Amino acid sequence: MPARRSLKDRNKAAITRPVEVPTVEPVDEPTVEVPQQSTAAPVAEVPTAGERGAPQSVTPTAVEEPAGITEPGGVARRPQALPAGTARLGLYLRQATLEGAKSAYVADLDALADPPTSFARWIAAALDAHAGRTPADRAKLAQAHPDPEEGKRGVNRAFILPVDTIATMEETTGIDRRAGRMQSVSQLAAEALRIAIEEARQRNGGSLPVAPRRLPNKPTR
């Protein structure tokens, strides 16, 4: 059995004993995230088209017109340049009216002292003459020269006419409308041609020749 230590020895041992430090668990500090600065250049936000502030284009879109027209067989031709003061007028006509106008034009080449030198000029003269009549005269002549093919399908044809003639025809449709006759430019033109055909027939002795497939222009007498 070990000898019992004296009070002096126990006090001395307590003084020299190493002090135990309690273990402390580390406490994680909250992490603060610092946003990184981007090195890329900032991109401007572009508003969607139609929104306020959307940039408007100031550069017109160029439309390229065809340099020429290719015919069957690969032959190219340039578009026809219209003479100054003229424009194309599209008309919807019955076949009998169109063919009758061609025959009347051919007959007038000999019946008139100063005939129109092209089919388009003959048509323009017929339209001008009809537009120069009063609304009452046009209505009366229209009843006397009805469309022989009323109800049948027609054909679309474009004619190069003076711009003054085209403008006068458009004005005349308005004049007739206010007088109680509703009709389009094509209907008014067909009416004018039927009257001109009959006048040419009377000048030619009551008949009209059969028009050739290719109408003559500027014929010599």
Phi, psi and omega in degrees: 000127183293151181290142181284131183281150180281166179301326180294319181291324181291321178295322180293322180291326179292327181289322185272352181290135179293140181280125179277126179268124180298140179288130179248122177290133179295140179254122180289128175281148178298136180273129178258117180277127178255118181298135179279144178279128179287139178271353180279152180291140180296141180259126180288140179278124183263123180296149176291146180302134181100342178276160178297132179091000179293136181293137179259136179285135180250002180259114181293147178283124181280131177252120183271122178272149180297139181286338181195176180243130180265123179269165175306136183099358177084009180275123182262141175223149181281149178301146182290129177275128182282142175299154180300138178082012179235164177206163178276136175238118177274131181233143175256112187233150171289152183298321180295323178293318180295314181291324177296324178294322178296316179295321179295322178298315179297319180295321182289342177300332179252335184280332182263145179290325179227077187283157172299141186266011174204159180297322179296323179291326177295318178297316180299320179296321179294320179292318180297318181297319181290322179293334180282352178277166177281159177304323180293319179293321179295319180294320180293317179291328179295323177291328181281344181230070181290162179286117181290344181243033179303129181097343178274160179285148180250194180230150177265129178223144179249136181234141177272110186235161175300142180297330178294321178296317180296316180296320180295322179295319178295321177293323182294324177298324177292320178297315180293326179297317179291339177271000176105005180246114180263118177202158181273174177297321179297318179294320178294320179294317179299321177299315179296321181291320179298322178292317180294326178296316180294322177296320178293324178296318178294322178294332184264018176085018176098006180215166179230144179285163174281124183287140176291162180299320178252113183287141180283148174239137179048055181288153176269145180275000000 
